[in-house]
Amino acid sequence: MLGSDIIQVVELDTRWPTLNPFLFCVYHYDAYPSGNSAMEPDSSLLRGRDIGSDFDPSNPWRMYHGRTVPGFPAHPHRGFETLTIVRDGVVDHFDSMGATGRYGQGDTQWMTAGKGVQHSEMFPLIHQDAPNTLELFQIWINLPGEKKFSDPHFVMLWKERIPHEVFIDSAGCKTQVEVIAGALGESRAIDPPPDSWAYDSANGVAVWVIDMAPNARWLLPSAGEGLNRVLYFYQGDNLMINETKLPSMRAAVIRSDRPAELVAGANGARILMLQGKAINEPVSQYGPFVMNTQAQIQQAFRDYQTTEFGGWSWGRSDPVHGAKQRRFARFSDGREEQPDTNND
């Protein structure tokens, strides 16, 4: 029986269910092996795989749409944002605006596709003498109609700058909260792109990664009325939310206007929280395009066929940086940015 503060509990599969303003959420965990000099898995390991569309969840790692390097070669987006939270491993980014970079090991990229962009997200196996574990969330956030044709833009939330709040309960057990979006206590997240639904704090958007030690207790604060709030419990044996006990790999939709006591099981708990005010507009989606009407979807396909959203100047659809490249971002205006501390 669900507690009065829990609206719904859903079992998590490959693609996690979301509520408006979120469109999509997926959790990737891939135990990639060591790579060769081209940052690819040994060719013998690719036999029998559906190369170009390798998504088999029974395998310890997948190539996704990659054919030599794992990942997602060049593909278009329009009308929404992508939020890529990399817990482990690295991602190489290239886009049709001329921007590029490498991020990972705790970094997050927030990209507004707006009126249209192509980008690639590849997962190079940079270590030749060690495994190349990859762990990440990719989240899609809708844009309101007035922002769907904004200029493409991305910001890097480097791990050294992402706020963390640490809470110690009466038994000395620790809960750490990484504030990707929104505010918690004295911590306020780095600003998202300026056209994001999350940019206006009145929309109550929060993206937090909650890491609870074994048996830790923490009171998740209320956030006011009218927000969609979902907890994705993805690691641990069980989690108590008030009087309701959840097994692992469950999503709980909970009330936003009341605090909720979280109690981790004996193996701790890791939770992703997505929260925000709904965008009360029609949603028309087809693959990589999210608009308000079907006519706008058809126009998106025509525009992409005509302009390729700026074209693709990188020579190959799945470009990567060298194995020794450190984390950085180079934006379409030529500006380059690196983490405050680059010791990876």
C-alpha positions as CSV (number, residue, x, y, z in Angstrom):
1,M,0.0,0.0,0.0
2,L,1.4,3.4,-1.0
3,G,1.8,6.2,1.5
4,S,-0.4,9.3,1.1
5,D,2.6,11.3,-0.2
6,I,3.4,8.8,-3.0
7,I,1.3,9.2,-6.0
8,Q,2.6,6.3,-8.1
9,V,5.4,3.7,-8.2
10,V,6.7,2.4,-11.5
11,E,9.3,-0.3,-12.2
12,L,12.3,1.0,-14.1
13,D,13.2,-0.6,-17.5
14,T,15.7,0.6,-20.1
15,R,13.9,3.9,-20.7
16,W,12.7,5.6,-17.6
17,P,9.2,7.2,-17.5
18,T,9.2,11.0,-17.1
19,L,6.7,13.7,-16.3
20,N,6.3,17.1,-18.0
21,P,8.6,19.2,-18.5
22,F,10.9,16.2,-18.9
23,L,10.5,14.1,-22.1
24,F,13.0,11.3,-21.7
25,C,15.5,9.8,-19.2
26,V,17.8,6.9,-19.7
27,Y,20.6,5.5,-17.5
28,H,23.6,4.0,-19.3
29,Y,26.1,1.7,-17.4
30,D,28.6,0.0,-19.6
31,A,31.6,-2.0,-18.4
32,Y,33.7,-1.3,-21.5
33,P,36.9,-3.2,-21.8
34,S,40.4,-1.7,-22.4
35,G,40.6,-0.1,-25.8
36,N,43.1,-0.3,-28.7
37,S,45.2,2.5,-30.1
38,A,42.1,3.9,-32.0
39,M,40.1,3.8,-28.7
40,E,37.9,1.0,-30.0
41,P,37.1,-2.4,-28.4
42,D,39.0,-5.3,-29.9
43,S,37.3,-6.4,-33.1
44,S,36.9,-9.9,-31.8
45,L,34.5,-8.6,-29.1
46,L,32.2,-7.2,-31.8
47,R,31.3,-10.5,-33.4
48,G,27.7,-11.3,-33.3
49,R,26.6,-7.7,-32.3
50,D,24.1,-5.7,-34.2
51,I,26.6,-3.1,-35.2
52,G,25.0,0.3,-35.7
53,S,22.1,-0.6,-33.4
54,D,23.5,-2.4,-30.4
55,F,21.2,-1.8,-27.4
56,D,21.0,-5.3,-25.9
57,P,20.6,-4.8,-22.2
58,S,21.7,-8.3,-21.4
59,N,25.3,-7.4,-22.5
60,P,27.7,-5.8,-20.0
61,W,28.4,-3.1,-22.6
62,R,26.9,-1.8,-25.8
63,M,28.1,-0.1,-29.0
64,Y,24.7,1.8,-29.4
65,H,24.8,3.4,-32.9
66,G,28.6,3.3,-33.0
67,R,30.3,1.0,-35.5
68,T,33.9,1.2,-34.3
69,V,33.9,3.5,-31.2
70,P,30.8,3.2,-29.0
71,G,28.3,6.0,-28.9
72,F,26.0,8.1,-31.0
73,P,27.3,9.5,-34.3
74,A,26.0,12.7,-35.8
75,H,22.3,13.1,-35.4
76,P,19.9,16.1,-35.3
77,H,17.7,17.7,-32.6
78,R,15.2,20.5,-32.6
79,G,12.8,21.9,-30.0
80,F,14.2,20.7,-26.7
81,E,17.3,20.3,-24.5
82,T,19.6,17.5,-23.6
83,L,21.2,17.1,-20.2
84,T,24.0,14.6,-20.0
85,I,25.3,13.7,-16.6
86,V,28.5,11.7,-16.8
87,R,29.3,9.8,-13.5
88,D,32.2,7.8,-14.9
89,G,34.0,7.7,-18.3
90,V,34.3,10.4,-20.9
91,V,32.2,11.7,-23.8
92,D,33.5,13.4,-26.9
93,H,31.2,16.1,-28.2
94,F,31.1,17.6,-31.8
95,D,28.4,19.7,-33.3
96,S,27.2,21.4,-36.4
97,M,27.8,24.9,-34.9
98,G,31.6,24.1,-34.9
99,A,31.8,23.4,-31.2
100,T,33.5,20.4,-29.6
101,G,34.9,19.1,-26.3
102,R,35.5,16.3,-24.0
103,Y,33.8,15.9,-20.6
104,G,33.2,13.3,-18.0
105,Q,34.2,11.9,-14.6
106,G,31.5,13.9,-12.9
107,D,30.8,16.7,-15.5
108,T,27.5,17.6,-17.0
109,Q,26.7,19.1,-20.4
110,W,23.5,21.1,-20.8
111,M,22.6,21.7,-24.5
112,T,19.7,23.7,-25.9
113,A,19.0,22.3,-29.4
114,G,16.5,25.1,-30.1
115,K,16.0,25.7,-33.8
116,G,18.2,22.8,-34.7
117,V,21.6,21.3,-34.3
118,Q,23.5,18.1,-35.2
119,H,25.8,16.7,-32.6
120,S,27.7,13.5,-31.9
121,E,28.3,11.9,-28.5
122,M,31.0,9.2,-28.7
123,F,32.4,7.2,-25.8
124,P,36.1,6.6,-26.7
125,L,37.9,3.8,-24.8
126,I,40.9,6.0,-23.7
127,H,42.6,3.4,-21.5
128,Q,44.5,0.7,-23.2
129,D,45.6,-1.0,-20.0
130,A,42.5,-0.8,-17.9
131,P,38.7,-1.0,-18.2
132,N,36.8,2.0,-19.5
133,T,33.6,2.0,-17.4
134,L,30.9,4.5,-18.6
135,E,28.0,5.6,-16.4
136,L,25.7,8.4,-17.4
137,F,22.2,9.8,-17.4
138,Q,20.8,11.5,-20.5
139,I,17.7,13.6,-19.9
140,W,15.6,15.5,-22.4
141,I,13.8,18.6,-21.2
142,N,11.1,20.3,-23.3
143,L,11.2,23.9,-24.4
144,P,8.1,26.1,-24.5
145,G,6.9,27.1,-27.9
146,E,8.4,30.6,-27.7
147,K,11.9,29.1,-27.2
148,K,11.8,26.2,-29.7
149,F,13.5,28.3,-32.3
150,S,16.1,29.8,-30.1
151,D,19.8,29.6,-31.1
152,P,21.5,26.3,-30.2
153,H,23.7,26.7,-27.1
154,F,25.4,24.6,-24.5
155,V,27.1,25.1,-21.2
156,M,29.5,22.9,-19.3
157,L,28.8,22.1,-15.6
158,W,32.3,21.0,-14.7
159,K,32.5,18.7,-11.7
160,E,34.7,21.1,-9.8
161,R,32.0,23.7,-9.9
162,I,28.8,21.6,-9.3
163,P,27.5,22.3,-5.8
164,H,27.2,19.5,-3.3
165,E,25.3,19.5,0.0
166,V,26.3,17.0,2.7
167,F,23.9,16.0,5.5
168,I,24.8,13.8,8.5
169,D,22.0,12.2,10.4
170,S,21.8,11.5,14.1
171,A,23.6,8.1,13.7
172,G,26.4,9.7,11.8
173,C,25.4,8.4,8.4
174,K,26.0,10.7,5.4
175,T,23.8,11.8,2.5
176,Q,25.4,13.8,-0.3
177,V,23.3,15.7,-2.9
178,E,24.8,16.9,-6.2
179,V,22.8,20.0,-7.3
180,I,22.8,19.8,-11.1
181,A,19.8,22.2,-11.4
182,G,17.8,24.1,-8.8
183,A,18.8,25.0,-5.3
184,L,19.2,23.1,-2.0
185,G,20.1,24.7,1.3
186,E,22.9,27.2,0.6
187,S,23.7,25.7,-2.8
188,R,22.4,27.0,-6.0
189,A,23.2,25.2,-9.3
190,I,25.2,26.8,-12.1
191,D,22.9,28.6,-14.5
192,P,21.6,26.5,-17.3
193,P,21.4,27.9,-20.9
194,P,19.5,31.2,-21.0
195,D,16.6,29.8,-23.1
196,S,16.0,26.8,-20.8
197,W,12.8,26.2,-18.9
198,A,15.0,25.8,-15.9
199,Y,16.5,29.3,-16.2
200,D,13.5,30.9,-14.5
201,S,13.5,29.7,-10.9
202,A,9.7,30.1,-10.8
203,N,9.5,26.9,-12.8
204,G,10.9,24.9,-10.0
205,V,13.2,22.8,-12.1
206,A,15.5,20.6,-10.0
207,V,17.9,17.8,-11.0
208,W,19.7,16.2,-8.1
209,V,21.8,13.1,-7.7
210,I,21.4,11.8,-4.1
211,D,23.9,9.4,-2.7
212,M,23.0,7.9,0.7
213,A,25.3,5.9,2.8
214,P,24.1,2.5,4.3
215,N,21.1,3.1,6.6
216,A,21.3,6.9,6.2
217,R,18.3,9.0,6.9
218,W,17.5,12.3,5.1
219,L,14.5,14.6,4.9
220,L,13.9,15.7,1.3
221,P,12.5,19.2,1.7
222,S,9.3,20.3,0.2
223,A,9.3,22.5,-2.9
224,G,5.9,24.1,-3.1
225,E,2.7,23.1,-4.9
226,G,2.2,22.3,-8.5
227,L,5.5,20.6,-9.4
228,N,6.0,17.2,-10.9
229,R,8.6,15.4,-8.7
230,V,10.0,11.9,-9.4
231,L,12.6,9.9,-7.5
232,Y,14.4,7.3,-9.5
233,F,15.9,4.7,-7.1
234,Y,18.6,3.0,-9.3
235,Q,21.2,1.6,-6.9
236,G,20.8,-0.1,-3.5
237,D,18.7,-2.9,-2.1
238,N,15.7,-0.9,-0.7
239,L,14.6,2.6,0.1
240,M,12.0,3.8,2.5
241,I,10.0,6.9,1.4
242,N,8.1,7.8,4.5
243,E,6.2,4.6,5.3
244,T,6.6,3.0,1.9
245,K,9.4,0.5,1.1
246,L,10.7,0.4,-2.4
247,P,12.9,-2.3,-4.0
248,S,15.7,-1.1,-6.3
249,M,15.0,0.0,-9.9
250,R,11.7,1.8,-9.0
251,A,10.5,5.3,-9.7
252,A,8.3,7.0,-7.2
253,V,6.1,10.0,-8.1
254,I,5.8,12.0,-4.9
255,R,4.1,15.2,-3.8
256,S,6.2,18.3,-4.1
257,D,4.5,20.3,-1.4
258,R,5.5,18.0,1.5
259,P,8.9,16.9,2.8
260,A,9.7,13.2,2.5
261,E,11.8,11.1,4.8
262,L,14.2,8.9,2.9
263,V,15.9,5.9,4.6
264,A,18.5,3.9,2.7
265,G,18.9,0.2,3.1
266,A,22.0,-1.7,4.2
267,N,23.7,-1.2,0.9
268,G,23.0,2.5,0.7
269,A,20.9,4.2,-2.0
270,R,21.5,6.2,-5.1
271,I,18.6,8.3,-6.4
272,L,18.1,10.7,-9.3
273,M,15.4,13.3,-8.7
274,L,13.7,15.2,-11.5
275,Q,11.3,18.0,-10.6
276,G,9.7,20.9,-12.4
277,K,6.6,22.8,-13.4
278,A,4.8,21.4,-16.4
279,I,4.9,23.3,-19.7
280,N,1.2,23.5,-20.5
281,E,1.4,23.3,-24.2
282,P,0.7,20.5,-26.8
283,V,3.6,18.2,-27.4
284,S,4.2,16.7,-30.9
285,Q,7.3,14.4,-31.0
286,Y,8.8,12.4,-33.8
287,G,12.3,10.9,-33.1
288,P,14.8,13.7,-32.5
289,F,12.3,16.6,-33.0
290,V,9.9,17.9,-30.3
291,M,7.5,20.6,-31.3
292,N,3.9,21.8,-30.6
293,T,2.2,20.6,-33.8
294,Q,2.6,17.9,-36.4
295,A,3.0,20.6,-39.0
296,Q,6.1,21.9,-37.1
297,I,7.4,18.3,-37.1
298,Q,7.1,18.1,-40.9
299,Q,8.8,21.5,-41.2
300,A,11.6,20.3,-39.0
301,F,12.3,17.4,-41.4
302,R,12.2,19.7,-44.4
303,D,14.5,22.2,-42.7
304,Y,17.0,19.4,-41.8
305,Q,17.0,18.0,-45.3
306,T,17.6,21.5,-46.7
307,T,20.1,22.9,-44.2
308,E,21.4,20.0,-42.2
309,F,21.1,22.4,-39.3
310,G,24.5,24.0,-40.2
311,G,26.0,21.0,-41.9
312,W,28.8,18.7,-40.7
313,S,32.4,19.8,-41.0
314,W,34.1,17.1,-39.0
315,G,34.9,14.7,-41.8
316,R,33.3,11.6,-40.1
317,S,30.1,11.1,-38.3
318,D,31.8,9.7,-35.2
319,P,34.8,11.9,-34.5
320,V,36.8,11.5,-31.3
321,H,39.7,13.3,-29.7
322,G,43.0,11.7,-28.9
323,A,43.4,9.4,-25.9
324,K,45.5,12.0,-24.0
325,Q,43.1,14.9,-24.5
326,R,42.0,16.3,-21.2
327,R,38.5,17.7,-20.5
328,F,37.7,20.9,-22.3
329,A,35.0,22.7,-24.3
330,R,35.4,24.8,-27.4
331,F,32.3,26.9,-28.3
332,S,31.1,28.0,-31.7
333,D,32.4,31.5,-31.1
334,G,36.0,30.1,-30.7
335,R,36.0,30.6,-26.9
336,E,37.7,27.7,-25.1
337,E,37.0,26.6,-21.5
338,Q,38.6,24.1,-19.2
339,P,37.7,22.9,-15.7
340,D,39.1,24.8,-12.8
341,T,41.2,21.8,-11.8
342,N,42.1,19.5,-14.7
343,N,43.9,16.5,-13.1
344,D,42.2,13.7,-15.0
